[in-house]
Amino acid sequence: MYYIRLKIDFSRFFLRNFALGFQKNRMDNIKKYPGHLALLAANVFFGLNMVVSKNLMNEVVSPLGLNALRFLAGTSAFWVLSLFLKPEKVAKKDLLILLVGAVFGLMLNQTLFVEGLSRTSSVNASVISTTLPMVTMFISALILKEPISFLKMLGVLVGGTGAVYLIMSSSQGAGHEGNLMGDLLCFGSTIAFSLFLVVTKPITQKYSAVTVMKWLFLFAGVVVIPFSYNDIKAVDFTRMTTNNGLSLAFTLVFATIIPYLILPIGQKRLRPTTQSMYNYVLPIVTFVVAVVAGTNSMTVPKGIATVLIFVGVYIVTRSKSRADVEAALVSNKITVKAMEKN
């Protein structure tokens, strides 16, 4: 009888905790939805900008000049927006972290990428960019002590396989000639952005998106704009065509201000590796643009590759974070103690 009662008590305890855990996971997932939507929207804008900015750099402005204009637009927009919001005092140590974030996430990331892209092929640059989730996963493990679980590794590999296949199959007939220095610069850009995602993660938990971005863009602009003065001066705004003007406006507003405004929403709610997985959205966007423009076509293998990308993202979101692992250990200890009492 004692054994039966113990078994019944344990079953009730297990079912109650299972129900509470299920409810908690459901609420946690709901809280993460805005983060997923924010990162999806931001990367769609970034993907569209790869097509738009390429035309701008060929016809209107140099790569460094375009970066400087983006920093100038971002700095102006976020500081003006901050005037209409409740002031937030940023601690000195957090300002230092934001400075490091600006160096890695804006200055090095964008400068190394455009310089690398000018030396190597767009196919090589795209394939190298797919290493972002893998690099971020290892950096998160080193700095944030995030576990490298089987599910996380599997999701990164599945999504990466789909992204690489989509890039290669969509670039048939394009030049694949690479350059070692160009490839290394693009990989350096990937490492820089991974460090940005990891380093600024704690800051996004403490301050609003506008506060974070106004300091990031200010630090980046102060350093970069003086060295890009001649590139900005060389832009003849009076002779821009309507298409060029609209393209520049898109880059400054929809590929700079809006994406960087909503990126902290994802940073606040999602782990760095999950954030980096949305980098796989870029080849999908450029592929869809090519299909709409009639320069590429949708096939069953390319459709499967696209599905693999989203499956990879889903698998990574289902992997356990450091907080999940620690919570599970605490829960197991409680369960063991309850059983010992019974």
N, C-alpha and C positions, 0 to 999 in steps of 0.2 A: 504493500500500500504506500509505503514511504517513497519507493522508487517511482510508482505511478504519479504520485502527487508532485514529486520533483520534476518529472518529465513534463507534466501539465504546466507547472509554474515556469519552466524554462521555455516551453512553447509560447506561452503568453508573453513572456519577456521578449523573446525573439520577434514575434509578430508585431508587438508594439514598437520596438526599435526599428524594425524594417519599415513600418508605416511612417514613422517619424523621419527616417532617413530618406524614404522615397519622396515625402512632402518637401523636405529640405532641398533635395537635389532638383526637384521640379521648380521650386522658388528661385534657386540659384541659376538655373537655366533661363528662366524668364528675365532675371536681372541682366543676363549676358546678351540678350537679343539686341538691345541698342548698340552694344559694342560690335557685334557681328555686322549689323546694318551699316554702322559708321565706317568700318574698315572696308566693307564691300563697296560702298559709294566712293570712298576716297581713292581706292585702287582703280575703280572704273574711270574716274577723272584722270588719274595718272596714266592709265593706258591710252586714253584718248589723246592726252598731251604728248605722248611719244610720237604720234603721227603729226599733230599740229606743230609742235616745236621744231621738228625736223625741217619742215617747210620754212619756218621762220629763220632758222639758222642758215639755211641755204640762200635766202633772199633778203633778209632784213638786218639781222643782228648776229654777232658772234656768240659762241656758246657762253663765254665768260660774261659778256654783256647781258645776255638773257638771264643768267643766274643773278647778276647784280640787280636787274630790274625786278626780279621776283622778290629778292630780299628787301628792296626798297618798298615795294607794294605791300609785302607782308608786315614790315615794321610799321608803316603808316597806318594800315588798316587796324591792326591789333591794338596799337596805342590809342587810336581814336575810339575804338570800341570800349576800351578799358575806362574811358572817361564817363561812360554811361552805366557802369557797373559799380558795385560796392568795392571800394579799394581793398586790396589784399597786400599786407606787408610780407615780403619774402625774406626769410632768414638768410644771413650772409653765407652760411654753408650751403644752402639750397641754391643761391645765386651761383656759387662755384660749380655745383652740379649742372646747372642750366648752361653755364659757359662751356663745360665739357660736352654737354649734349649738343650745343650749337656747333662746336668744332667738328664733332663726329657726324651728327645727323644732317646738318645743312652744308657746312663748308666743305669738309672732306668728301662726304658722300656724293654731292652733286658735282663738285669740281673734278674729282677723280673719274667719275662716270663719263662726263662729257669729253674729257681729255682722252680717256680710254676708247670711247666710241669713235673719236676722230682718227684713231690709229688702227683699230681692228674692225672686223665686220659686225654688222648689226646682229647676225645670227650668233656669233661667238658671244657678244655682249649679253644677248637674251638668255643663252644657255647658262652662262656664268651666273646670271642673276638668280637662277633657280637654286643656287646653293645657299641662298639666304636662310631658309628654315633650318637647314642642317647646321650652319654656322651659329645661328641664334640659339639652337638647342644646346650646343656645347658651351657657348658663352654663358647661357642662363644657368647651366649646371655648375660652372666655375664660380660665378659671381653671386647668383641668387640661390644656389644649392637646389635648383629644380631637378627632380629625378629624371633620368633618361630611361623611360619605360619602354617595354616592347611595343605597346600600342602607339606611342609617340613616334618611335623610330619607323614603325610600319607605315604610319600615316604620311610621314615626310617622304619616304621612298615611293609610296603609291602616287602621291600628288606630284612628286618630282618627275617620275616616269611619264605621267600624262603630259606635264608641261613641256618636257624636253621633246617628246614625240610630236606634240602639236607644233612646236617651234620649227623643228627640222622638216616636217612634212608640209608646213605652210611656206617654207622658204626654198622650195624646189626651183632651181633655175637662178636663184640669187647667188651672189658671190659669197663664198664661205672662207675666203682667204683671211687668215688671222695674223696677228702680230703679237709676239710674246710680251712686249712692253705694254701694248694696249690691253691684252688679256689680264695682265697683272694689275694694271690700274683699275680695271672693272672689278676684279676680285677684291682689291683694296677698298673700293666703294662699298661692296657688299659687307665686308667686315666692319667698316665704319658705321653703316646703318644698323647692323646687328648690335653693336656696342651702344648706339643711341637708344634702341628699343629697351635694352636691359638697364642702362644707367639711369634713364629718365623715368622708368616704371614707378619708383617710389614717389617721385615728385608729382606725378599725375594724380596720386591719391590725396595729396594735401592741398592743391590749388586748382583753380578753375582753368579751363582750356585757354581762355583769353590771356590770363596771367602767365601761364607757361609759355605760350607762343609769342607774346609781346617781348619777353626777355630773350627767347631763343633767336628770334629774327633780329632783334637789336644787336645782340652780340655778333651774329653772323654778318650783319650789314656793316657794322663799324669796321670790321676787319677786311671784308671783301670789296665793298664799294669803292674805297679810295684807290685800290689797285686796278679796278675795272673802269675808272673814270673815262679813259680814252675810248674804251669799247662802247660806253653809253653815249659819249659825245659823238661818235661816228654814226649813230642811228639818225637817219633823216625822217623824222615823224611826219613832216609836211608832204613827203613824196610817197607815203605809204598808200597802197591800194586799199580798197574797202575790205577785201579778203584778208590782207595782212593785218589791218587794224582790228578786225574781228578775231583773228587768230591770236594776236597779242593780248587782247582783252580776255579771251578764254584762258590763256596761259596764266595771266596774273590773277584772275578772279576764281575760275573753276578748277584750275590745276595748282593753285597756290593758297589763296586765302581760305576758301571753303574746305578743301581737304585737310589742311593743317588745323583748321578750327575744330573739325570733328574727329581727327585722329586721337586726341587725348581721351575721347569717350571710349574708344576701343582699348587704349592703353590702361585705362582705369579698371576695366572690367575683365580683360583677357590677359592670359600669360603671353610673354614675348614670343614664344615659339608659335602659338596660335596666331598672333598678330602677323608674324612673318609669312605664314602659310598663305595669306591673302595676296602675297606677291605673285602667286600663280595665276591670279586673275588677269594680270597684264597681258600675257600671250593670248588669252581668250578674247580680250577686248580688241587687240590689234588684228586678230584673226577675223572677228566679226566685222570690223571696219573694212577689211580686205574683201570679205564676201559681199558686203553691201556695195562696195565700190566696183565689184565685178572683176577684181584682180585675183581672186581665189574662190574656191568652191568648197561646200560642205560635203564630206564623205562619211561613211559609217565609221571607219577607223578614227577620223578626227573627232567624231561625236563621242566615241568611246574614250578617247584621250581627255576630252572635256569632262566627261563623267568621272574619270579617274581623279582629276584634280579636286573636284568637290568631295569625292569619297575620302580622299586623303585629308582634306580639311576637317571633315566630320570625324574621322578616326582620331586625329590629334585632339579635337575638342573632348573626346570621350576618355582620353588618358588622364591619369591622376596627377594633380599638382602636388607641390610640397605640402600645402595646407591640407589637401585631401589625405595624404599619407599620414600626417601627424594626427589628424582627426580620427583616422581609422585605428591608429595605435592607442589613442585615448579611449576610444569606444571598446576596443578589445580588453583593455585593462578593467574597465567598468564591468564588462560582461563576466570576466573571470572572477572578480570580487563578488558579484551578485551570486554566481554559482557556488562559490565557496561558502557564502553565508547560508544558502539554502541547504 
